[in-house]
Amino acid sequence: MTNKEFLDIIKANIKKHGYHLTLVTGGQHPRFSYSIGLTEKLGFELIMAGGFDSVNNNEMIFDYIVNELQSGFAVDSEFLLPDASTFQLNKVDPSWAEKMMLGVYDYYDKTEIVAFQIFPVNRTLDIPLMSELMVSNDPLWKWLDIDWNVKAPKNSYVVTDFDALKGKPIVELMRWEEQKWEMFSKPGPDVTEEEIRIVPLGTILGIDNTLEPVVNLVIGEGLWRENKDSGWQKWE
């Protein structure tokens, strides 16, 4: 696709939906998405980073907050969504915007933009604090800058639970396929469908570096431990 063709898609989405939503996946950093085209309407763009339930849910959150802002809600409001989740907007430090919102800079042909992060009150650890200066070699976001150098396929992912992404130690894990692991903060059968999250392997290793031995597991092999301070044991 040429730059002109991509620009035409952005313009068509802005005309049809009011803005274009760019979704960035792949690699081993958490997924993120950002708007292009809200600057004329709101004076700023929006970005969400990490914390994905699903692509559709992500789009719903953007649409809901954009509609509320256009209805007169202030940027310092709390946004209560229909599913009872609550979000706020935090102004994004340029160090994050310059790294992650390249499409906005290209579209407007500017060197400076204004952006706000859509930020859930109940934050998980894969969601950065984008109001603060971006730290070089951040354990979760370093994969924006460096090549994948972990001994596992680049498309590796982890089926985990919400509590693990909140910082509760993972106590059992299994490698089911070459690029697929399950890692839970409690017994797997106790994890409900609503608690399930799927994240890149690099994300989970960035949250807890004591999980690094997982890359050496063979398919069908698992580990367990009592807590974060105890050693790993192999499933028999």
Phi and psi in degrees as GROMACS dihedral restraints (atoms count N, CA, C in turn):
[ dihedral_restraints ]
;  ai    aj    ak    al  type     phi  dphi    fc
    3     4     5     6     1   -79.1    20    10
    4     5     6     7     1   164.3    20    10
    6     7     8     9     1   -60.4    20    10
    7     8     9    10     1   -37.9    20    10
    9    10    11    12     1   -64.4    20    10
   10    11    12    13     1   -43.3    20    10
   12    13    14    15     1   -62.8    20    10
   13    14    15    16     1   -41.6    20    10
   15    16    17    18     1   -66.2    20    10
   16    17    18    19     1   -40.4    20    10
   18    19    20    21     1   -63.4    20    10
   19    20    21    22     1   -37.4    20    10
   21    22    23    24     1   -64.7    20    10
   22    23    24    25     1   -37.9    20    10
   24    25    26    27     1   -63.9    20    10
   25    26    27    28     1   -45.2    20    10
   27    28    29    30     1   -59.2    20    10
   28    29    30    31     1   -46.7    20    10
   30    31    32    33     1   -63.2    20    10
   31    32    33    34     1   -39.8    20    10
   33    34    35    36     1   -65.4    20    10
   34    35    36    37     1   -41.0    20    10
   36    37    38    39     1   -66.7    20    10
   37    38    39    40     1   -38.7    20    10
   39    40    41    42     1   -63.5    20    10
   40    41    42    43     1   -41.9    20    10
   42    43    44    45     1   -65.8    20    10
   43    44    45    46     1   -38.8    20    10
   45    46    47    48     1   -82.2    20    10
   46    47    48    49     1   -43.5    20    10
   48    49    50    51     1  -110.7    20    10
   49    50    51    52     1    -9.4    20    10
   51    52    53    54     1    96.6    20    10
   52    53    54    55     1   -18.8    20    10
   54    55    56    57     1  -165.8    20    10
   55    56    57    58     1   162.8    20    10
   57    58    59    60     1  -105.3    20    10
   58    59    60    61     1   136.3    20    10
   60    61    62    63     1  -109.1    20    10
   61    62    63    64     1   118.9    20    10
   63    64    65    66     1   -97.2    20    10
   64    65    66    67     1   124.5    20    10
   66    67    68    69     1  -108.6    20    10
   67    68    69    70     1   125.8    20    10
   69    70    71    72     1  -111.7    20    10
   70    71    72    73     1   113.7    20    10
   72    73    74    75     1  -126.5    20    10
   73    74    75    76     1  -175.5    20    10
   75    76    77    78     1    86.0    20    10
   76    77    78    79     1   167.5    20    10
   78    79    80    81     1    69.1    20    10
   79    80    81    82     1  -163.6    20    10
   81    82    83    84     1  -119.9    20    10
   82    83    84    85     1     8.6    20    10
   84    85    86    87     1   -84.5    20    10
   85    86    87    88     1   159.2    20    10
   87    88    89    90     1   -58.8    20    10
   88    89    90    91     1   151.8    20    10
   90    91    92    93     1   -66.9    20    10
   91    92    93    94     1   151.7    20    10
   93    94    95    96     1  -148.7    20    10
   94    95    96    97     1   160.3    20    10
   96    97    98    99     1  -145.1    20    10
   97    98    99   100     1   151.2    20    10
   99   100   101   102     1  -149.3    20    10
  100   101   102   103     1   157.0    20    10
  102   103   104   105     1   -88.3    20    10
  103   104   105   106     1   154.6    20    10
  105   106   107   108     1  -133.4    20    10
  106   107   108   109     1   125.5    20    10
  108   109   110   111     1   114.5    20    10
  109   110   111   112     1    -1.5    20    10
  111   112   113   114     1   -86.6    20    10
  112   113   114   115     1   -13.7    20    10
  114   115   116   117     1   -56.9    20    10
  115   116   117   118     1   -41.6    20    10
  117   118   119   120     1   -66.4    20    10
  118   119   120   121     1   -32.8    20    10
  120   121   122   123     1   -88.4    20    10
  121   122   123   124     1   -41.4    20    10
  123   124   125   126     1  -113.8    20    10
  124   125   126   127     1   -19.4    20    10
  126   127   128   129     1    91.3    20    10
  127   128   129   130     1     4.1    20    10
  129   130   131   132     1  -161.8    20    10
  130   131   132   133     1   167.2    20    10
  132   133   134   135     1  -107.1    20    10
  133   134   135   136     1   169.3    20    10
  135   136   137   138     1  -121.7    20    10
  136   137   138   139     1   149.1    20    10
  138   139   140   141     1  -141.4    20    10
  139   140   141   142     1   142.5    20    10
  141   142   143   144     1  -122.5    20    10
  142   143   144   145     1   135.3    20    10
  144   145   146   147     1  -133.4    20    10
  145   146   147   148     1   126.0    20    10
  147   148   149   150     1    71.0    20    10
  148   149   150   151     1  -179.7    20    10
  150   151   152   153     1    71.1    20    10
  151   152   153   154     1    19.9    20    10
  153   154   155   156     1   -72.1    20    10
  154   155   156   157     1   130.1    20    10
  156   157   158   159     1   -87.5    20    10
  157   158   159   160     1   -49.3    20    10
  159   160   161   162     1  -163.1    20    10
  160   161   162   163     1   163.4    20    10
  162   163   164   165     1   -62.9    20    10
  163   164   165   166     1   -42.5    20    10
  165   166   167   168     1   -62.9    20    10
  166   167   168   169     1   -41.3    20    10
  168   169   170   171     1   -65.0    20    10
  169   170   171   172     1   -37.9    20    10
  171   172   173   174     1   -60.2    20    10
  172   173   174   175     1   -46.2    20    10
  174   175   176   177     1   -63.9    20    10
  175   176   177   178     1   -38.2    20    10
  177   178   179   180     1   -63.1    20    10
  178   179   180   181     1   -41.1    20    10
  180   181   182   183     1   -63.2    20    10
  181   182   183   184     1   -45.8    20    10
  183   184   185   186     1   -57.4    20    10
  184   185   186   187     1   -51.5    20    10
  186   187   188   189     1   -59.2    20    10
  187   188   189   190     1   -43.1    20    10
  189   190   191   192     1   -63.7    20    10
  190   191   192   193     1   -47.6    20    10
  192   193   194   195     1   -69.9    20    10
  193   194   195   196     1   -38.9    20    10
  195   196   197   198     1   -60.2    20    10
  196   197   198   199     1   -44.6    20    10
  198   199   200   201     1   -62.3    20    10
  199   200   201   202     1   -40.5    20    10
  201   202   203   204     1   -65.1    20    10
  202   203   204   205     1   -42.2    20    10
  204   205   206   207     1   -64.3    20    10
  205   206   207   208     1   -40.7    20    10
  207   208   209   210     1   -70.2    20    10
  208   209   210   211     1   -20.3    20    10
  210   211   212   213     1   -84.9    20    10
  211   212   213   214     1    -3.1    20    10
  213   214   215   216     1   114.1    20    10
  214   215   216   217     1    -0.5    20    10
  216   217   218   219     1   -63.8    20    10
  217   218   219   220     1   138.4    20    10
  219   220   221   222     1   -79.3    20    10
  220   221   222   223     1   156.3    20    10
  222   223   224   225     1   -65.8    20    10
  223   224   225   226     1   -20.6    20    10
  225   226   227   228     1   -93.6    20    10
  226   227   228   229     1    13.5    20    10
  228   229   230   231     1   -76.0    20    10
  229   230   231   232     1   162.7    20    10
  231   232   233   234     1   -97.1    20    10
  232   233   234   235     1   135.6    20    10
  234   235   236   237     1  -108.1    20    10
  235   236   237   238     1   109.2    20    10
  237   238   239   240     1   -94.0    20    10
  238   239   240   241     1   112.0    20    10
  240   241   242   243     1   -81.0    20    10
  241   242   243   244     1   163.6    20    10
  243   244   245   246     1   -57.0    20    10
  244   245   246   247     1   -27.3    20    10
  246   247   248   249     1   -86.0    20    10
  247   248   249   250     1     9.0    20    10
  249   250   251   252     1    79.3    20    10
  250   251   252   253     1     1.6    20    10
  252   253   254   255     1   -76.1    20    10
  253   254   255   256     1   148.3    20    10
  255   256   257   258     1  -119.1    20    10
  256   257   258   259     1   134.6    20    10
  258   259   260   261     1  -127.1    20    10
  259   260   261   262     1   154.1    20    10
  261   262   263   264     1  -128.3    20    10
  262   263   264   265     1   169.5    20    10
  264   265   266   267     1  -115.0    20    10
  265   266   267   268     1   129.1    20    10
  267   268   269   270     1  -119.8    20    10
  268   269   270   271     1   136.8    20    10
  270   271   272   273     1   -66.4    20    10
  271   272   273   274     1   136.2    20    10
  273   274   275   276     1   -87.3    20    10
  274   275   276   277     1   129.9    20    10
  276   277   278   279     1   -66.1    20    10
  277   278   279   280     1   140.9    20    10
  279   280   281   282     1   -55.6    20    10
  280   281   282   283     1   -26.9    20    10
  282   283   284   285     1   -62.4    20    10
  283   284   285   286     1   -32.7    20    10
  285   286   287   288     1   -79.0    20    10
  286   287   288   289     1   -45.2    20    10
  288   289   290   291     1   -60.5    20    10
  289   290   291   292     1   -43.2    20    10
  291   292   293   294     1   -66.3    20    10
  292   293   294   295     1   -25.3    20    10
  294   295   296   297     1   -86.6    20    10
  295   296   297   298     1   -34.1    20    10
  297   298   299   300     1  -117.0    20    10
  298   299   300   301     1   -15.6    20    10
  300   301   302   303     1  -114.7    20    10
  301   302   303   304     1    46.7    20    10
  303   304   305   306     1   -60.5    20    10
  304   305   306   307     1   -34.8    20    10
  306   307   308   309     1   -61.9    20    10
  307   308   309   310     1   -32.8    20    10
  309   310   311   312     1   -68.4    20    10
  310   311   312   313     1   -45.8    20    10
  312   313   314   315     1   -60.5    20    10
  313   314   315   316     1   -42.2    20    10
  315   316   317   318     1   -67.6    20    10
  316   317   318   319     1   -43.0    20    10
  318   319   320   321     1   -63.7    20    10
  319   320   321   322     1   -44.6    20    10
  321   322   323   324     1   -90.9    20    10
  322   323   324   325     1    -7.1    20    10
  324   325   326   327     1    52.5    20    10
  325   326   327   328     1    50.8    20    10
  327   328   329   330     1  -122.7    20    10
  328   329   330   331     1   158.6    20    10
  330   331   332   333     1  -100.2    20    10
  331   332   333   334     1    -9.5    20    10
  333   334   335   336     1  -136.3    20    10
  334   335   336   337     1   136.7    20    10
  336   337   338   339     1  -136.0    20    10
  337   338   339   340     1   164.9    20    10
  339   340   341   342     1  -112.0    20    10
  340   341   342   343     1   132.0    20    10
  342   343   344   345     1  -142.3    20    10
  343   344   345   346     1   151.1    20    10
  345   346   347   348     1  -124.3    20    10
  346   347   348   349     1   140.6    20    10
  348   349   350   351     1   -87.2    20    10
  349   350   351   352     1   129.8    20    10
  351   352   353   354     1   -78.6    20    10
  352   353   354   355     1   116.4    20    10
  354   355   356   357     1  -128.1    20    10
  355   356   357   358     1   113.2    20    10
  357   358   359   360     1   -71.1    20    10
  358   359   360   361     1   139.1    20    10
  360   361   362   363     1   -60.6    20    10
  361   362   363   364     1   -38.2    20    10
  363   364   365   366     1   -91.1    20    10
  364   365   366   367     1    75.9    20    10
  366   367   368   369     1   -79.2    20    10
  367   368   369   370     1   138.6    20    10
  369   370   371   372     1   -96.5    20    10
  370   371   372   373     1   165.1    20    10
  372   373   374   375     1   -73.1    20    10
  373   374   375   376     1   -12.2    20    10
  375   376   377   378     1   -84.1    20    10
  376   377   378   379     1     0.3    20    10
  378   379   380   381     1  -100.6    20    10
  379   380   381   382     1   115.3    20    10
  381   382   383   384     1   -76.3    20    10
  382   383   384   385     1   161.7    20    10
  384   385   386   387     1   -92.1    20    10
  385   386   387   388     1    89.2    20    10
  387   388   389   390     1   -78.5    20    10
  388   389   390   391     1    -4.7    20    10
  390   391   392   393     1   -77.2    20    10
  391   392   393   394     1   -14.8    20    10
  393   394   395   396     1   -98.9    20    10
  394   395   396   397     1   159.3    20    10
  396   397   398   399     1   -59.4    20    10
  397   398   399   400     1   133.7    20    10
  399   400   401   402     1   -68.0    20    10
  400   401   402   403     1   127.8    20    10
  402   403   404   405     1   -85.7    20    10
  403   404   405   406     1   132.5    20    10
  405   406   407   408     1   -65.9    20    10
  406   407   408   409     1   143.1    20    10
  408   409   410   411     1    60.7    20    10
  409   410   411   412     1    32.2    20    10
  411   412   413   414     1   -53.9    20    10
  412   413   414   415     1   132.0    20    10
  414   415   416   417     1   -60.9    20    10
  415   416   417   418     1   -26.5    20    10
  417   418   419   420     1   -94.2    20    10
  418   419   420   421     1   -27.8    20    10
  420   421   422   423     1  -111.2    20    10
  421   422   423   424     1     2.4    20    10
  423   424   425   426     1   -62.2    20    10
  424   425   426   427     1   -22.2    20    10
  426   427   428   429     1   -72.1    20    10
  427   428   429   430     1    -5.4    20    10
  429   430   431   432     1   -70.0    20    10
  430   431   432   433     1   -24.3    20    10
  432   433   434   435     1  -113.4    20    10
  433   434   435   436     1   -26.8    20    10
  435   436   437   438     1  -119.6    20    10
  436   437   438   439     1   156.8    20    10
  438   439   440   441     1   -74.2    20    10
  439   440   441   442     1   150.1    20    10
  441   442   443   444     1   -61.7    20    10
  442   443   444   445     1   119.9    20    10
  444   445   446   447     1  -125.9    20    10
  445   446   447   448     1    20.1    20    10
  447   448   449   450     1   -90.8    20    10
  448   449   450   451     1   146.2    20    10
  450   451   452   453     1   -77.1    20    10
  451   452   453   454     1    64.0    20    10
  453   454   455   456     1  -159.3    20    10
  454   455   456   457     1   155.6    20    10
  456   457   458   459     1   -57.2    20    10
  457   458   459   460     1   146.7    20    10
  459   460   461   462     1   -63.1    20    10
  460   461   462   463     1   -26.9    20    10
  462   463   464   465     1   -90.7    20    10
  463   464   465   466     1    20.2    20    10
  465   466   467   468     1   -66.2    20    10
  466   467   468   469     1   141.2    20    10
  468   469   470   471     1  -141.5    20    10
  469   470   471   472     1   164.7    20    10
  471   472   473   474     1  -128.3    20    10
  472   473   474   475     1   129.0    20    10
  474   475   476   477     1   -88.7    20    10
  475   476   477   478     1   117.4    20    10
  477   478   479   480     1  -136.5    20    10
  478   479   480   481     1  -167.1    20    10
  480   481   482   483     1  -125.1    20    10
  481   482   483   484     1   161.2    20    10
  483   484   485   486     1   -57.4    20    10
  484   485   486   487     1   -42.1    20    10
  486   487   488   489     1   -63.0    20    10
  487   488   489   490     1   -34.6    20    10
  489   490   491   492     1   -63.8    20    10
  490   491   492   493     1   -37.0    20    10
  492   493   494   495     1   -76.1    20    10
  493   494   495   496     1   -12.3    20    10
  495   496   497   498     1   -88.7    20    10
  496   497   498   499     1    -7.0    20    10
  498   499   500   501     1   112.7    20    10
  499   500   501   502     1    -2.3    20    10
  501   502   503   504     1   -69.5    20    10
  502   503   504   505     1   131.4    20    10
  504   505   506   507     1   -60.5    20    10
  505   506   507   508     1   137.7    20    10
  507   508   509   510     1   -73.6    20    10
  508   509   510   511     1   131.7    20    10
  510   511   512   513     1  -117.9    20    10
  511   512   513   514     1   -10.8    20    10
  513   514   515   516     1  -148.8    20    10
  514   515   516   517     1   145.3    20    10
  516   517   518   519     1  -154.4    20    10
  517   518   519   520     1   159.9    20    10
  519   520   521   522     1  -150.5    20    10
  520   521   522   523     1   141.2    20    10
  522   523   524   525     1   -99.4    20    10
  523   524   525   526     1   113.9    20    10
  525   526   527   528     1   -95.6    20    10
  526   527   528   529     1   -31.3    20    10
  528   529   530   531     1  -140.5    20    10
  529   530   531   532     1   174.8    20    10
  531   532   533   534     1   -55.8    20    10
  532   533   534   535     1   -37.7    20    10
  534   535   536   537     1  -117.2    20    10
  535   536   537   538     1    12.2    20    10
  537   538   539   540     1  -127.2    20    10
  538   539   540   541     1   128.0    20    10
  540   541   542   543     1  -123.2    20    10
  541   542   543   544     1   156.1    20    10
  543   544   545   546     1  -116.2    20    10
  544   545   546   547     1   133.0    20    10
  546   547   548   549     1  -141.4    20    10
  547   548   549   550     1   119.5    20    10
  549   550   551   552     1  -126.6    20    10
  550   551   552   553     1   152.9    20    10
  552   553   554   555     1   -88.8    20    10
  553   554   555   556     1     1.6    20    10
  555   556   557   558     1  -155.0    20    10
  556   557   558   559     1   174.7    20    10
  558   559   560   561     1   -53.4    20    10
  559   560   561   562     1   132.6    20    10
  561   562   563   564     1   -50.6    20    10
  562   563   564   565     1   -44.0    20    10
  564   565   566   567     1   -62.4    20    10
  565   566   567   568     1   -18.3    20    10
  567   568   569   570     1   -87.2    20    10
  568   569   570   571     1    -7.4    20    10
  570   571   572   573     1   -83.2    20    10
  571   572   573   574     1   121.1    20    10
  573   574   575   576     1   -82.8    20    10
  574   575   576   577     1   163.3    20    10
  576   577   578   579     1   -60.3    20    10
  577   578   579   580     1   -36.0    20    10
  579   580   581   582     1   -66.9    20    10
  580   581   582   583     1   -25.1    20    10
  582   583   584   585     1   -85.2    20    10
  583   584   585   586     1   -14.7    20    10
  585   586   587   588     1   -67.3    20    10
  586   587   588   589     1   136.0    20    10
  588   589   590   591     1  -133.8    20    10
  589   590   591   592     1   149.1    20    10
  591   592   593   594     1  -121.4    20    10
  592   593   594   595     1   122.3    20    10
  594   595   596   597     1  -134.9    20    10
  595   596   597   598     1   159.8    20    10
  597   598   599   600     1   -63.1    20    10
  598   599   600   601     1   150.5    20    10
  600   601   602   603     1   -57.2    20    10
  601   602   603   604     1   -39.9    20    10
  603   604   605   606     1   -60.3    20    10
  604   605   606   607     1   -30.8    20    10
  606   607   608   609     1   -67.2    20    10
  607   608   609   610     1   -47.6    20    10
  609   610   611   612     1   -68.7    20    10
  610   611   612   613     1   -33.8    20    10
  612   613   614   615     1   -69.4    20    10
  613   614   615   616     1   -31.7    20    10
  615   616   617   618     1   -70.2    20    10
  616   617   618   619     1   -31.9    20    10
  618   619   620   621     1   -72.7    20    10
  619   620   621   622     1   -39.9    20    10
  621   622   623   624     1  -143.5    20    10
  622   623   624   625     1   103.0    20    10
  624   625   626   627     1   -74.0    20    10
  625   626   627   628     1    -7.1    20    10
  627   628   629   630     1   -73.4    20    10
  628   629   630   631     1    -4.8    20    10
  630   631   632   633     1   -89.4    20    10
  631   632   633   634     1     0.2    20    10
  633   634   635   636     1   -56.1    20    10
  634   635   636   637     1   -31.1    20    10
  636   637   638   639     1   -59.9    20    10
  637   638   639   640     1   -14.1    20    10
  639   640   641   642     1   -63.4    20    10
  640   641   642   643     1   -27.1    20    10
  642   643   644   645     1   -69.9    20    10
  643   644   645   646     1   -16.0    20    10
  645   646   647   648     1   -93.1    20    10
  646   647   648   649     1    -2.4    20    10
  648   649   650   651     1   -71.0    20    10
  649   650   651   652     1   145.6    20    10
  651   652   653   654     1   -89.5    20    10
  652   653   654   655     1   162.2    20    10
  654   655   656   657     1   -60.2    20    10
  655   656   657   658     1   131.6    20    10
  657   658   659   660     1    89.5    20    10
  658   659   660   661     1     1.6    20    10
  660   661   662   663     1  -102.8    20    10
  661   662   663   664     1   145.6    20    10
  663   664   665   666     1  -138.0    20    10
  664   665   666   667     1   165.8    20    10
  666   667   668   669     1  -133.8    20    10
  667   668   669   670     1   156.1    20    10
  669   670   671   672     1  -145.9    20    10
  670   671   672   673     1   161.9    20    10
  672   673   674   675     1  -155.6    20    10
  673   674   675   676     1   160.6    20    10
  675   676   677   678     1   -74.0    20    10
  676   677   678   679     1   -41.9    20    10
  678   679   680   681     1  -159.5    20    10
  679   680   681   682     1  -178.3    20    10
  681   682   683   684     1   -66.1    20    10
  682   683   684   685     1   -25.4    20    10
  684   685   686   687     1   -89.8    20    10
  685   686   687   688     1   -10.8    20    10
  687   688   689   690     1   -92.5    20    10
  688   689   690   691     1   158.6    20    10
  690   691   692   693     1   -76.5    20    10
  691   692   693   694     1   159.3    20    10
  693   694   695   696     1   -76.3    20    10
  694   695   696   697     1   142.1    20    10
  696   697   698   699     1  -120.1    20    10
  697   698   699   700     1   145.3    20    10
  699   700   701   702     1   -81.3    20    10
  700   701   702   703     1   141.2    20    10
  702   703   704   705     1   -65.1    20    10
  703   704   705   706     1   133.6    20    10
